[in-house]
Amino acid sequence: MELEKVSKGTPRTGIKAYDSALKVMRCEIGEFTKDNVLAYLKGLEGKGYSPATINTRIKAVRKMLTLSALHEGEHPAITREKMDAIFNAEGLKLVKVDNSIGPEDVIDPEDLKRIIAASDERTGLIIEALYYSAARISELLGIRLDRCTVRGDAVHCEIIGKGRRARTIYLPAALFLRIKSTFRSRTWLFESKTHGQLDRSNTWKKVAEAGRAIGFGNLHPHAIRHSWATSNLERLGVHKVSRYLGHADISTTSKFYLHNNASAEEIITEL
Protein backbone atom coordinates (compact mmCIF):
# COMPACT_ATOMS: atom_id res chain seq x y z
CA MET A 1 0.00 0.00 0.00
CA GLU A 2 1.52 3.32 -1.04
CA LEU A 3 0.57 6.87 -0.17
CA GLU A 4 0.49 7.64 -3.89
CA LYS A 5 -2.72 5.63 -4.16
CA VAL A 6 -4.56 8.22 -2.09
CA SER A 7 -2.80 11.30 -3.39
CA LYS A 8 -5.90 12.30 -5.32
CA GLY A 9 -8.92 13.00 -3.16
CA THR A 10 -7.82 12.28 0.40
CA PRO A 11 -10.70 10.41 2.04
CA ARG A 12 -12.48 11.94 5.01
CA THR A 13 -11.80 10.12 8.25
CA GLY A 14 -15.02 11.10 9.94
CA ILE A 15 -13.01 12.66 12.77
CA LYS A 16 -13.13 16.45 12.58
CA ALA A 17 -9.66 17.06 14.01
CA TYR A 18 -8.08 14.58 11.59
CA ASP A 19 -9.92 15.95 8.57
CA SER A 20 -8.83 19.49 9.47
CA ALA A 21 -5.24 18.31 9.91
CA LEU A 22 -5.24 16.59 6.52
CA LYS A 23 -6.60 19.72 4.86
CA VAL A 24 -3.82 21.84 6.38
CA MET A 25 -1.20 19.27 5.46
CA ARG A 26 -2.25 19.12 1.83
CA CYS A 27 -1.81 22.89 1.62
CA GLU A 28 1.60 22.82 3.31
CA ILE A 29 3.02 19.73 1.58
CA GLY A 30 1.80 20.29 -1.93
CA GLU A 31 2.25 16.98 -3.75
CA PHE A 32 0.90 14.29 -1.42
CA THR A 33 3.46 11.54 -2.06
CA LYS A 34 4.98 9.01 0.33
CA ASP A 35 8.36 10.72 0.57
CA ASN A 36 6.84 14.19 0.98
CA VAL A 37 4.38 13.17 3.68
CA LEU A 38 6.85 11.15 5.72
CA ALA A 39 9.50 13.88 5.49
CA TYR A 40 6.90 16.43 6.55
CA LEU A 41 5.81 14.39 9.59
CA LYS A 42 9.41 13.76 10.68
CA GLY A 43 10.18 17.48 10.49
CA LEU A 44 7.28 18.71 12.61
CA GLU A 45 9.00 18.44 15.99
CA GLY A 46 11.96 20.52 14.85
CA LYS A 47 9.67 23.30 13.62
CA GLY A 48 8.23 24.06 17.03
CA TYR A 49 4.86 22.39 16.65
CA SER A 50 3.18 21.36 19.89
CA PRO A 51 3.14 17.65 20.84
CA ALA A 52 -0.65 17.61 20.48
CA THR A 53 -0.46 18.98 16.91
CA ILE A 54 2.25 16.49 15.94
CA ASN A 55 0.23 13.60 17.33
CA THR A 56 -2.93 14.70 15.55
CA ARG A 57 -1.19 14.89 12.18
CA ILE A 58 0.52 11.51 12.59
CA LYS A 59 -2.80 9.94 13.61
CA ALA A 60 -4.59 11.65 10.72
CA VAL A 61 -2.24 10.20 8.10
CA ARG A 62 -2.41 6.76 9.69
CA LYS A 63 -6.21 6.91 9.82
CA MET A 64 -6.39 8.06 6.21
CA LEU A 65 -4.19 5.19 5.02
CA THR A 66 -6.08 2.67 7.11
CA LEU A 67 -9.45 3.72 5.71
CA SER A 68 -8.07 3.63 2.16
CA ALA A 69 -6.73 0.08 2.62
CA LEU A 70 -9.94 -1.17 4.22
CA HIS A 71 -11.93 0.38 1.40
CA GLU A 72 -9.86 -1.70 -1.03
CA GLY A 73 -10.83 -4.85 0.89
CA GLU A 74 -7.67 -5.41 2.88
CA HIS A 75 -8.00 -7.37 6.12
CA PRO A 76 -7.84 -5.09 9.23
CA ALA A 77 -5.08 -7.18 10.85
CA ILE A 78 -2.90 -6.89 7.75
CA THR A 79 -3.55 -3.16 7.59
CA ARG A 80 -2.47 -2.70 11.21
CA GLU A 81 0.75 -4.60 10.56
CA LYS A 82 1.51 -2.46 7.53
CA MET A 83 0.79 0.73 9.43
CA ASP A 84 3.11 -0.32 12.24
CA ALA A 85 5.84 -1.23 9.76
CA ILE A 86 5.59 2.08 7.87
CA PHE A 87 5.55 4.35 10.90
CA ASN A 88 8.07 2.39 12.99
CA ALA A 89 10.53 2.29 10.10
CA GLU A 90 10.41 6.07 9.89
CA GLY A 91 10.62 6.56 13.66
CA LEU A 92 7.23 8.25 13.68
CA LYS A 93 6.05 7.73 17.21
CA LEU A 94 3.49 9.77 19.10
CA VAL A 95 5.01 12.49 21.23
CA LYS A 96 4.35 12.33 24.96
CA VAL A 97 1.93 15.09 25.92
CA ASP A 98 1.79 16.68 29.37
CA ASN A 99 -1.85 17.70 29.74
CA SER A 100 -1.49 19.24 33.17
CA ILE A 101 -2.25 22.93 33.47
CA GLY A 102 0.67 24.97 34.80
CA PRO A 103 0.98 28.57 36.03
CA GLU A 104 1.84 29.74 32.52
CA ASP A 105 -1.59 28.55 31.32
CA VAL A 106 -3.56 30.50 33.93
CA ILE A 107 -4.43 34.18 34.27
CA ASP A 108 -5.08 35.52 37.76
CA PRO A 109 -8.63 36.93 38.16
CA GLU A 110 -7.21 40.33 39.14
CA ASP A 111 -5.14 40.42 35.96
CA LEU A 112 -8.21 39.47 33.96
CA LYS A 113 -10.02 42.47 35.43
CA ARG A 114 -7.15 44.68 34.25
CA ILE A 115 -7.34 43.20 30.76
CA ILE A 116 -11.11 43.68 30.62
CA ALA A 117 -10.78 47.29 31.77
CA ALA A 118 -8.19 47.99 29.03
CA SER A 119 -10.16 46.22 26.26
CA ASP A 120 -12.68 47.65 23.88
CA GLU A 121 -16.22 47.13 25.15
CA ARG A 122 -17.16 44.17 22.96
CA THR A 123 -13.94 42.24 23.60
CA GLY A 124 -14.13 42.98 27.32
CA LEU A 125 -17.63 41.51 27.51
CA ILE A 126 -16.50 38.38 25.70
CA ILE A 127 -13.59 37.89 28.12
CA GLU A 128 -15.86 38.45 31.11
CA ALA A 129 -18.41 35.95 29.77
CA LEU A 130 -15.68 33.41 29.02
CA TYR A 131 -14.62 33.52 32.66
CA TYR A 132 -18.07 33.24 34.26
CA SER A 133 -19.20 30.52 31.84
CA ALA A 134 -15.86 28.63 31.77
CA ALA A 135 -17.02 27.74 28.26
CA ARG A 136 -14.98 26.87 25.22
CA ILE A 137 -14.98 29.74 22.71
CA SER A 138 -17.15 27.84 20.23
CA GLU A 139 -19.65 27.06 23.02
CA LEU A 140 -19.86 30.71 24.06
CA LEU A 141 -20.35 31.98 20.53
CA GLY A 142 -23.01 29.31 19.99
CA ILE A 143 -25.29 30.58 22.79
CA ARG A 144 -28.76 31.30 21.41
CA LEU A 145 -31.03 33.83 23.08
CA ASP A 146 -33.95 31.42 22.98
CA ARG A 147 -31.89 29.02 25.12
CA CYS A 148 -31.24 31.59 27.86
CA THR A 149 -33.49 31.92 30.92
CA VAL A 150 -33.23 34.66 33.53
CA ARG A 151 -33.61 33.29 37.04
CA GLY A 152 -33.02 35.94 39.66
CA ASP A 153 -29.51 37.32 39.44
CA ALA A 154 -28.31 34.58 37.08
CA VAL A 155 -29.02 33.61 33.50
CA HIS A 156 -29.11 29.90 32.68
CA CYS A 157 -27.80 29.24 29.16
CA GLU A 158 -28.33 25.83 27.60
CA ILE A 159 -25.53 24.85 25.24
CA ILE A 160 -24.39 21.86 23.22
CA GLY A 161 -20.77 21.26 24.07
CA LYS A 162 -17.98 18.97 22.99
CA GLY A 163 -19.15 15.51 22.02
CA ARG A 164 -22.66 16.90 21.43
CA ARG A 165 -23.24 16.85 25.19
CA ALA A 166 -25.84 19.28 26.52
CA ARG A 167 -25.14 21.29 29.65
CA THR A 168 -26.04 24.57 31.33
CA ILE A 169 -23.66 27.46 31.93
CA TYR A 170 -24.39 30.58 33.97
CA LEU A 171 -23.88 34.30 33.48
CA PRO A 172 -24.67 37.14 35.89
CA ALA A 173 -27.95 38.73 34.81
CA ALA A 174 -26.36 42.19 34.73
CA LEU A 175 -23.59 40.95 32.41
CA PHE A 176 -26.14 39.22 30.18
CA LEU A 177 -28.11 42.45 29.77
CA ARG A 178 -24.93 44.44 28.99
CA ILE A 179 -24.01 41.91 26.31
CA LYS A 180 -27.47 42.03 24.73
CA SER A 181 -27.40 45.82 24.68
CA THR A 182 -23.87 46.16 23.30
CA PHE A 183 -24.11 43.43 20.67
CA ARG A 184 -27.75 44.27 19.83
CA SER A 185 -28.47 40.56 20.00
CA ARG A 186 -31.33 39.07 18.00
CA THR A 187 -30.61 35.36 17.57
CA TRP A 188 -27.20 34.75 19.13
CA LEU A 189 -26.06 36.27 22.40
CA PHE A 190 -22.88 37.45 20.67
CA GLU A 191 -23.50 38.79 17.18
CA SER A 192 -21.60 40.70 14.54
CA LYS A 193 -22.75 44.16 13.58
CA THR A 194 -24.67 42.55 10.71
CA HIS A 195 -26.32 40.17 13.21
CA GLY A 196 -24.44 37.06 12.17
CA GLN A 197 -22.75 34.63 14.57
CA LEU A 198 -19.28 35.85 15.55
CA ASP A 199 -16.37 34.11 13.87
CA ARG A 200 -14.39 31.88 16.23
CA SER A 201 -10.95 32.65 14.77
CA ASN A 202 -11.44 36.41 14.75
CA THR A 203 -12.76 36.35 18.31
CA TRP A 204 -9.74 34.29 19.41
CA LYS A 205 -7.45 36.92 17.86
CA LYS A 206 -9.32 39.77 19.57
CA VAL A 207 -8.92 38.10 22.96
CA ALA A 208 -5.20 37.49 22.36
CA GLU A 209 -4.71 41.11 21.24
CA ALA A 210 -6.43 42.36 24.40
CA GLY A 211 -3.92 40.45 26.49
CA ARG A 212 -0.88 41.58 24.51
CA ALA A 213 -2.01 45.21 24.77
CA ILE A 214 -1.08 45.23 28.47
CA GLY A 215 1.75 42.72 28.36
CA PHE A 216 0.08 39.29 28.59
CA GLY A 217 1.32 37.18 25.73
CA ASN A 218 -0.45 33.96 26.73
CA LEU A 219 -4.07 35.14 26.88
CA HIS A 220 -6.40 32.97 24.83
CA PRO A 221 -9.97 31.76 25.41
CA HIS A 222 -8.89 28.41 26.81
CA ALA A 223 -6.54 30.08 29.29
CA ILE A 224 -9.57 31.90 30.68
CA ARG A 225 -11.40 28.57 31.04
CA HIS A 226 -8.34 27.15 32.82
CA SER A 227 -8.26 30.20 35.06
CA TRP A 228 -11.86 29.68 36.19
CA ALA A 229 -11.23 26.01 36.92
CA THR A 230 -8.02 26.68 38.85
CA SER A 231 -9.59 29.49 40.89
CA ASN A 232 -12.67 27.46 41.83
CA LEU A 233 -11.27 23.96 42.26
CA GLU A 234 -10.68 24.20 46.00
CA ARG A 235 -13.98 26.03 46.67
CA LEU A 236 -16.26 23.81 44.58
CA GLY A 237 -14.38 20.52 44.46
CA VAL A 238 -13.30 18.51 41.45
CA HIS A 239 -16.71 16.90 40.80
CA LYS A 240 -18.61 20.19 40.46
CA VAL A 241 -15.82 21.79 38.44
CA SER A 242 -15.75 18.77 36.13
CA ARG A 243 -19.49 18.93 35.50
CA TYR A 244 -19.47 22.67 34.87
CA LEU A 245 -16.57 22.38 32.41
CA GLY A 246 -18.48 19.69 30.53
CA HIS A 247 -15.80 17.03 30.83
CA ALA A 248 -17.03 13.59 29.84
CA ASP A 249 -15.19 12.01 32.75
CA ILE A 250 -13.79 13.35 36.02
CA SER A 251 -10.45 11.76 35.12
CA THR A 252 -10.07 14.44 32.45
CA THR A 253 -10.43 17.19 35.04
CA SER A 254 -8.03 15.42 37.39
CA LYS A 255 -5.46 15.01 34.62
CA PHE A 256 -5.58 18.73 33.84
CA TYR A 257 -5.78 20.28 37.28
CA LEU A 258 -4.85 17.83 40.05
CA HIS A 259 -1.14 17.66 39.35
CA ASN A 260 0.45 19.65 42.15
CA ASN A 261 2.57 17.30 44.25
CA ALA A 262 3.93 18.43 47.59
CA SER A 263 7.64 19.18 47.64
CA ALA A 264 10.07 17.67 50.12
CA GLU A 265 10.32 21.04 51.87
CA GLU A 266 6.54 21.24 52.29
CA ILE A 267 6.32 17.72 53.71
CA ILE A 268 9.17 18.32 56.14
CA THR A 269 7.61 21.61 57.25
CA GLU A 270 4.31 19.87 57.96
CA LEU A 271 6.07 17.24 60.09
C-alpha positions in Angstrom: 0.0 0.0 0.0 1.5 3.3 -1.0 0.6 6.9 -0.2 0.5 7.6 -3.9 -2.7 5.6 -4.2 -4.6 8.2 -2.1 -2.8 11.3 -3.4 -5.9 12.3 -5.3 -8.9 13.0 -3.2 -7.8 12.3 0.4 -10.7 10.4 2.0 -12.5 11.9 5.0 -11.8 10.1 8.3 -15.0 11.1 9.9 -13.0 12.7 12.8 -13.1 16.5 12.6 -9.7 17.1 14.0 -8.1 14.6 11.6 -9.9 15.9 8.6 -8.8 19.5 9.5 -5.2 18.3 9.9 -5.2 16.6 6.5 -6.6 19.7 4.9 -3.8 21.8 6.4 -1.2 19.3 5.5 -2.3 19.1 1.8 -1.8 22.9 1.6 1.6 22.8 3.3 3.0 19.7 1.6 1.8 20.3 -1.9 2.2 17.0 -3.7 0.9 14.3 -1.4 3.5 11.5 -2.1 5.0 9.0 0.3 8.4 10.7 0.6 6.8 14.2 1.0 4.4 13.2 3.7 6.9 11.2 5.7 9.5 13.9 5.5 6.9 16.4 6.5 5.8 14.4 9.6 9.4 13.8 10.7 10.2 17.5 10.5 7.3 18.7 12.6 9.0 18.4 16.0 12.0 20.5 14.8 9.7 23.3 13.6 8.2 24.1 17.0 4.9 22.4 16.6 3.2 21.4 19.9 3.1 17.6 20.8 -0.6 17.6 20.5 -0.5 19.0 16.9 2.3 16.5 15.9 0.2 13.6 17.3 -2.9 14.7 15.6 -1.2 14.9 12.2 0.5 11.5 12.6 -2.8 9.9 13.6 -4.6 11.7 10.7 -2.2 10.2 8.1 -2.4 6.8 9.7 -6.2 6.9 9.8 -6.4 8.1 6.2 -4.2 5.2 5.0 -6.1 2.7 7.1 -9.4 3.7 5.7 -8.1 3.6 2.2 -6.7 0.1 2.6 -9.9 -1.2 4.2 -11.9 0.4 1.4 -9.9 -1.7 -1.0 -10.8 -4.8 0.9 -7.7 -5.4 2.9 -8.0 -7.4 6.1 -7.8 -5.1 9.2 -5.1 -7.2 10.8 -2.9 -6.9 7.7 -3.6 -3.2 7.6 -2.5 -2.7 11.2 0.8 -4.6 10.6 1.5 -2.5 7.5 0.8 0.7 9.4 3.1 -0.3 12.2 5.8 -1.2 9.8 5.6 2.1 7.9 5.6 4.4 10.9 8.1 2.4 13.0 10.5 2.3 10.1 10.4 6.1 9.9 10.6 6.6 13.7 7.2 8.3 13.7 6.0 7.7 17.2 3.5 9.8 19.1 5.0 12.5 21.2 4.4 12.3 25.0 1.9 15.1 25.9 1.8 16.7 29.4 -1.8 17.7 29.7 -1.5 19.2 33.2 -2.2 22.9 33.5 0.7 25.0 34.8 1.0 28.6 36.0 1.8 29.7 32.5 -1.6 28.5 31.3 -3.6 30.5 33.9 -4.4 34.2 34.3 -5.1 35.5 37.8 -8.6 36.9 38.2 -7.2 40.3 39.1 -5.1 40.4 36.0 -8.2 39.5 34.0 -10.0 42.5 35.4 -7.2 44.7 34.2 -7.3 43.2 30.8 -11.1 43.7 30.6 -10.8 47.3 31.8 -8.2 48.0 29.0 -10.2 46.2 26.3 -12.7 47.7 23.9 -16.2 47.1 25.1 -17.2 44.2 23.0 -13.9 42.2 23.6 -14.1 43.0 27.3 -17.6 41.5 27.5 -16.5 38.4 25.7 -13.6 37.9 28.1 -15.9 38.4 31.1 -18.4 36.0 29.8 -15.7 33.4 29.0 -14.6 33.5 32.7 -18.1 33.2 34.3 -19.2 30.5 31.8 -15.9 28.6 31.8 -17.0 27.7 28.3 -15.0 26.9 25.2 -15.0 29.7 22.7 -17.2 27.8 20.2 -19.6 27.1 23.0 -19.9 30.7 24.1 -20.3 32.0 20.5 -23.0 29.3 20.0 -25.3 30.6 22.8 -28.8 31.3 21.4 -31.0 33.8 23.1 -34.0 31.4 23.0 -31.9 29.0 25.1 -31.2 31.6 27.9 -33.5 31.9 30.9 -33.2 34.7 33.5 -33.6 33.3 37.0 -33.0 35.9 39.7 -29.5 37.3 39.4 -28.3 34.6 37.1 -29.0 33.6 33.5 -29.1 29.9 32.7 -27.8 29.2 29.2 -28.3 25.8 27.6 -25.5 24.8 25.2 -24.4 21.9 23.2 -20.8 21.3 24.1 -18.0 19.0 23.0 -19.2 15.5 22.0 -22.7 16.9 21.4 -23.2 16.9 25.2 -25.8 19.3 26.5 -25.1 21.3 29.6 -26.0 24.6 31.3 -23.7 27.5 31.9 -24.4 30.6 34.0 -23.9 34.3 33.5 -24.7 37.1 35.9 -28.0 38.7 34.8 -26.4 42.2 34.7 -23.6 41.0 32.4 -26.1 39.2 30.2 -28.1 42.5 29.8 -24.9 44.4 29.0 -24.0 41.9 26.3 -27.5 42.0 24.7 -27.4 45.8 24.7 -23.9 46.2 23.3 -24.1 43.4 20.7 -27.8 44.3 19.8 -28.5 40.6 20.0 -31.3 39.1 18.0 -30.6 35.4 17.6 -27.2 34.7 19.1 -26.1 36.3 22.4 -22.9 37.5 20.7 -23.5 38.8 17.2 -21.6 40.7 14.5 -22.7 44.2 13.6 -24.7 42.5 10.7 -26.3 40.2 13.2 -24.4 37.1 12.2 -22.8 34.6 14.6 -19.3 35.9 15.6 -16.4 34.1 13.9 -14.4 31.9 16.2 -10.9 32.6 14.8 -11.4 36.4 14.8 -12.8 36.3 18.3 -9.7 34.3 19.4 -7.5 36.9 17.9 -9.3 39.8 19.6 -8.9 38.1 23.0 -5.2 37.5 22.4 -4.7 41.1 21.2 -6.4 42.4 24.4 -3.9 40.4 26.5 -0.9 41.6 24.5 -2.0 45.2 24.8 -1.1 45.2 28.5 1.8 42.7 28.4 0.1 39.3 28.6 1.3 37.2 25.7 -0.5 34.0 26.7 -4.1 35.1 26.9 -6.4 33.0 24.8 -10.0 31.8 25.4 -8.9 28.4 26.8 -6.5 30.1 29.3 -9.6 31.9 30.7 -11.4 28.6 31.0 -8.3 27.1 32.8 -8.3 30.2 35.1 -11.9 29.7 36.2 -11.2 26.0 36.9 -8.0 26.7 38.8 -9.6 29.5 40.9 -12.7 27.5 41.8 -11.3 24.0 42.3 -10.7 24.2 46.0 -14.0 26.0 46.7 -16.3 23.8 44.6 -14.4 20.5 44.5 -13.3 18.5 41.4 -16.7 16.9 40.8 -18.6 20.2 40.5 -15.8 21.8 38.4 -15.7 18.8 36.1 -19.5 18.9 35.5 -19.5 22.7 34.9 -16.6 22.4 32.4 -18.5 19.7 30.5 -15.8 17.0 30.8 -17.0 13.6 29.8 -15.2 12.0 32.8 -13.8 13.3 36.0 -10.4 11.8 35.1 -10.1 14.4 32.4 -10.4 17.2 35.0 -8.0 15.4 37.4 -5.5 15.0 34.6 -5.6 18.7 33.8 -5.8 20.3 37.3 -4.9 17.8 40.0 -1.1 17.7 39.4 0.4 19.7 42.1 2.6 17.3 44.2 3.9 18.4 47.6 7.6 19.2 47.6 10.1 17.7 50.1 10.3 21.0 51.9 6.5 21.2 52.3 6.3 17.7 53.7 9.2 18.3 56.1 7.6 21.6 57.3 4.3 19.9 58.0 6.1 17.2 60.1 
